[in-house]
Amino acid sequence: MTLRILNILFLSLILITAVNAQTKTQSGSWSVNQSVSGFELDKNEGERSVTIEIKFEKPFISKPQIFLTTTQVDASKEVNLRYNIKTISISRDGFTIKVSTWADSKIFSMSGYWLANKE
């Protein structure tokens, strides 16, 4: 009986350790430029966008929150700068970033950081 209780306690300890070891935060950088397939932020006029897929190093147990920043923008100085960055899909395994511009804005490249957090 005592051995059985010790086994249950030991298994419980392993389970608690495994749950606490789960990755709660991951981060990385993102960038878009003329070498990205489908990049047209520097061409034409009107609404234009490009998407990039981000895969997590380790999947989360459930869908995390995503925070995005912009650290660099290379754009034409001849027209107004207009842009939007947002996540358009989030899963346990990764997410998609959509970078958009509109009107006559011309963006040659953009970059930033992302943070995925699950509490």
N, C-alpha and C positions, 0 to 999 in steps of 0.2 A: 504494500500500500504506500509506504514512504517513497519507494523508488518511482512509483507511478506519479505521485505528486511532484517529485523533483523533475521528472521528464516533462510534465505539463508546464512547470515554471520555466524550465529551460527553453521549451518551444515558444512560450509566451515572450520571453526575453528576446529570442531571435526574431520573432515577428515584429515586436516593437522597434528593434534596431533597424530592421529592413524598411519599415514604414518611415522612420525618422531619417533614414539615409536617402530617401527619394529626393531627387533634385527639385528644389523649389524655385531657383532662379537660373536663367541662362541669358547670355547677351552676345551681341556680335555687331558687325557693321554691315551696311548695305550701300550700294552705289549703282547708278545708272549712267550710261554715256552712249556715245554713238556706236560702240562695239556690241551693245545689247541688241539681240534680235527684236525687230519691230519698233526700235527707237525712232520716234518722229517728233520729239518735243522741240526740235530745232527747225522744223520745216512747216510750211504752209500756215494756215490760220484756223481758228475755230478750236473746238475741244479735241485734245490729243492726250493719249495716256500710254503708259508702259507698265507692265507688271513684272515683278520678280518673286520667285519662290524662295522661301527660307525654310530649311529643314533643321530641326533641333538635333543637337548631338545625342541627347537621350530623350525619348518620349516622356511627356508628363503623364501622371495618373489620370488627369482630366484637363480640359481646355484651360490654358492660362490666360492672364491678361497681358496685352502687348502695349508697350510704350515706345513711341518713335520720336527721334530727334533729327534735325537737319544740321549738318556741320559745315557743308560746303555747297555753294551754288555757282556755276559758271554760266552766265546768261548774257544776252546781247544788251549793250548799254543804250541802244537806239530806241528801245520800246519798253513799256512797263513790264515789270517782273510779276508774274502771277503763277502760283503753283499751289498744289494740295497734295499731301501725302496721307494715306490711310491704309488700314488693313481691310481687306475685303473678304477674307476667310481665315479662320483660326481653327486648328485642330490640336490634338495631343502631340502630333508629329511635326507640326510646322505651321506656317502661315504665308499669306500672299500680301505683298505691298503693292499698292497702286499709286503711281506718281502721275499727276495730271497737270496740264496747263491749258490755257484757252486764249481766245482773242488773238492778238498778234505777238504774244510773248514768244521768245526763242530761248530755250534752255539747252545748253550744250552738255552739261553733266551736273549731277547732284549726288551727294552722299550724306550718310548719317549713321546713327547707332540705333539699335533696338534692344529692348529688355523684355524678357518674358518672365512673368512671376506668377506663382501659384501658392497661395497661403493655405 
